[in-house]
Amino acid sequence: MDRFLKRKHVWIVFVYGIFYMLCFGILEKRITRGYHVIHMDIDDLIPFCEVFIIPYTLWFLYMAAVVIFFAFINKDVKEYYQAIFSLGIGMTIFLITSWLYPNGQNLRPMVFTRDNLFIQMVRYLYTIDTPTNILPSIHVFNSVASYIAIRHCQSLRKYRRLRKGALILTILIVLSTMFLKQHSVFDVLFALGLNAVVYSIIYQQKEQLQEGREKVRSKLLEH
C-alpha cells in the first residue's frame, strides 16, 4: 500500500481503465447492426486454427504483467509514462474510430468440423465477444506497444531471453487474431500502422529531442 501511495502516477491506469471499459460496453450495445463489414480477399486464404486460442488468451496476462511492471516494479517513471501513453493513445483512437465508423466482420466459421478443448474455448470466446468494433485490433496494437516498451526499458536490457520471449508472444498474438477469425488482415495492418505513428511520437521524437539537448549542452561546456 505504501508503495502504491508513493507512486501517485498510477491512478491514470485505474481511471482510464474504468473510462475505457464503460465506453467499450456502450459501443458493444450500440453497434449491433448496420455496421461496415471489414474484409480483404486474403482473409479467405487464412485457415481457421483453434490452437491460436492459447496466445490469444495469454494476451490478457501479457497486458496485466506489462502494466504492473511499469507501474510498480520499474523505477523509471519516464518509461512508465511512455508505455501507458502509448497504450492509451491507441485505445482512445480505437474508441473514436468505432464510434465514428461502426465496423465488424463476418469471418467466423458457421460450424466447427471438429471438437476439442481449444474449439470449446473458441466457442466461449465467440459468446462473450461480438464480431463488431474490431478496427484497429487492440490485441495487435497493445501487444506491439507493450513489446516496444519492453524493448526500450533500460532495466530489462540484460534479460535477453525475456525480451525474446516477449517478441515471440507478440508475434503469436498478432497471428492469433487472424487465425481465430477475430480480425481481418486490414484490422491488423491498421493497428501496426498506428503503432508506427505512436512510436514515432512517444519514443523517437523524445529521443531526438534528448540528443539535441545533449549536443547543445556539450557545445556550451566546450565554450
C-alpha positions in Angstrom: 0.0 0.0 0.0 2.8 2.4 0.9 4.4 1.7 -2.5 1.2 2.4 -4.2 0.7 5.7 -2.4 4.3 6.8 -3.3 3.6 6.1 -7.0 0.7 8.5 -7.3 1.0 8.5 -11.1 -0.5 5.0 -11.3 -4.0 6.5 -10.8 -4.0 7.2 -14.5 -4.2 3.4 -15.2 -7.3 2.9 -13.0 -9.1 6.0 -14.1 -8.5 5.4 -17.8 -9.3 1.6 -17.4 -12.8 2.4 -16.0 -13.3 5.0 -18.7 -12.3 2.6 -21.4 -14.5 -0.3 -20.2 -17.5 2.0 -19.9 -17.1 3.3 -23.4 -16.4 -0.2 -24.8 -19.5 -1.5 -23.1 -21.6 1.2 -24.7 -20.1 0.5 -28.1 -20.8 -3.2 -27.8 -24.5 -2.5 -27.1 -24.8 0.3 -29.6 -23.2 -1.3 -32.7 -25.2 -4.5 -33.4 -26.4 -4.0 -36.9 -25.9 -1.7 -39.9 -22.1 -1.6 -39.4 -19.5 -1.5 -42.1 -18.2 -5.1 -42.8 -14.4 -5.2 -43.0 -13.0 -7.8 -45.3 -10.0 -8.4 -47.6 -9.5 -11.2 -50.1 -6.5 -12.5 -48.2 -8.8 -13.2 -45.2 -10.4 -16.1 -47.1 -6.9 -17.7 -47.6 -6.1 -17.8 -43.9 -7.4 -21.1 -42.3 -9.1 -21.2 -39.0 -6.8 -22.7 -36.4 -8.2 -23.1 -32.9 -4.7 -23.7 -31.3 -4.2 -19.9 -31.5 -6.7 -19.5 -28.7 -3.7 -20.1 -26.4 -1.7 -16.9 -27.4 -4.9 -15.0 -27.9 -5.9 -15.7 -24.2 -2.3 -15.1 -23.0 -2.8 -11.5 -24.2 -4.7 -10.7 -21.0 -1.9 -11.9 -18.8 0.7 -10.2 -21.0 -1.1 -6.8 -20.7 -1.5 -7.2 -16.9 2.1 -8.1 -16.5 3.4 -5.1 -18.5 1.2 -2.6 -16.7 2.1 -4.0 -13.3 5.8 -4.0 -14.1 6.0 -0.4 -15.4 3.6 0.9 -12.7 5.0 -0.8 -9.6 8.3 -2.5 -10.3 10.3 -0.5 -12.9 11.7 2.6 -11.2 11.9 4.8 -14.3 8.8 7.0 -14.3 9.5 8.2 -17.8 9.4 4.7 -19.2 6.1 4.2 -17.3 4.6 7.2 -19.0 5.9 6.2 -22.4 4.3 2.7 -22.0 1.0 3.9 -20.6 0.5 6.8 -23.0 1.3 4.5 -25.9 -1.4 2.1 -24.9 -3.8 4.9 -24.0 -3.4 6.7 -27.4 -4.1 3.5 -29.3 -7.1 2.5 -27.2 -8.6 6.0 -27.4 -8.2 6.1 -31.2 -9.9 2.7 -31.3 -12.9 4.1 -29.3 -13.2 7.1 -31.6 -12.9 5.0 -34.7 -15.6 2.6 -33.5 -17.9 5.4 -32.7 -17.5 7.3 -35.9 -17.1 4.3 -38.2 -19.2 1.4 -36.8 -17.5 -1.8 -38.1 -17.5 -5.5 -37.8 -16.6 -8.7 -39.6 -18.3 -11.9 -40.9 -15.3 -14.2 -40.8 -16.2 -16.5 -38.0 -16.9 -20.1 -39.1 -20.6 -21.0 -39.1 -19.9 -24.6 -37.9 -17.0 -26.4 -36.4 -16.0 -29.6 -38.2 -14.2 -30.9 -35.1 -14.5 -30.7 -31.4 -11.7 -30.4 -28.8 -10.8 -28.3 -25.8 -9.5 -25.5 -28.0 -12.7 -25.4 -30.0 -14.7 -25.2 -26.8 -12.6 -22.3 -25.7 -13.2 -20.5 -29.1 -16.9 -21.2 -28.8 -16.9 -19.5 -25.4 -14.8 -16.6 -26.8 -17.4 -16.1 -29.5 -20.2 -15.9 -27.0 -18.6 -13.2 -24.9 -17.1 -11.1 -27.7 -19.1 -9.8 -30.5 -17.7 -9.6 -34.1 -18.0 -5.8 -34.0 -15.7 -2.9 -33.0 -12.6 -4.5 -34.5 -10.8 -1.6 -36.1 -7.9 -1.4 -35.2 -7.2 -4.6 -33.4 -6.5 -3.8 -29.8 -5.0 -7.2 -29.3 -2.4 -6.3 -32.0 -1.8 -2.7 -31.1 -1.4 -3.3 -27.3 0.8 -6.3 -27.9 3.2 -4.4 -30.2 3.1 -1.3 -27.9 4.0 -3.5 -24.9 6.9 -5.1 -26.7 8.2 -1.7 -27.7 8.0 -0.6 -24.1 9.9 -3.7 -23.0 12.5 -3.2 -25.8 13.2 0.4 -24.6 13.3 -0.5 -20.9 16.8 0.1 -19.6 16.4 -2.3 -16.7 15.4 -5.2 -19.0 18.2 -4.9 -21.5 20.2 -7.6 -19.8 17.3 -10.0 -19.9 17.6 -11.2 -23.5 15.5 -14.3 -23.1 12.7 -12.3 -21.6 12.8 -9.8 -24.4 13.0 -12.6 -27.0 10.0 -14.3 -25.3 8.0 -11.1 -25.4 8.7 -10.8 -29.1 7.7 -14.4 -29.8 4.5 -14.0 -27.8 3.7 -10.7 -29.5 4.0 -12.3 -33.0 1.8 -15.2 -31.9 -0.8 -12.9 -30.6 -0.9 -10.9 -33.8 -1.2 -14.1 -35.8 -3.9 -15.4 -33.4 -6.3 -12.6 -34.2 -6.4 -13.7 -37.9 -6.3 -17.5 -37.4 -9.1 -17.4 -34.9 -11.1 -15.2 -37.3 -11.4 -12.5 -34.8 -10.0 -9.8 -37.1 -9.4 -9.1 -40.7 -5.9 -8.6 -42.1 -7.0 -4.9 -42.5 -7.5 -4.6 -38.8 -4.0 -5.9 -38.2 -2.4 -3.6 -40.7 -4.3 -0.6 -39.3 -3.1 -1.4 -35.8 0.6 -1.9 -37.0 0.4 1.4 -38.9 -0.9 3.1 -35.7 1.9 1.5 -33.7 4.4 3.1 -36.1 2.8 6.6 -35.7 2.6 6.3 -31.9 6.1 5.0 -31.7 7.5 8.0 -33.6 5.6 10.4 -31.3 6.3 8.7 -27.9 9.8 7.3 -28.4 11.6 8.6 -31.5 10.8 12.3 -31.1 11.7 12.3 -27.4 15.0 10.5 -28.2 15.8 13.1 -30.9 14.9 15.9 -28.5 17.1 14.4 -25.8 20.0 14.0 -28.2 19.6 17.7 -29.3 19.7 18.9 -25.7 22.9 16.8 -25.1 24.6 18.3 -28.1 23.7 21.9 -27.1 24.9 21.2 -23.6 28.2 19.7 -24.8 28.8 22.7 -27.0 28.1 25.1 -24.1 30.6 23.2 -22.0 33.2 23.4 -24.7 32.9 27.2 -24.7 
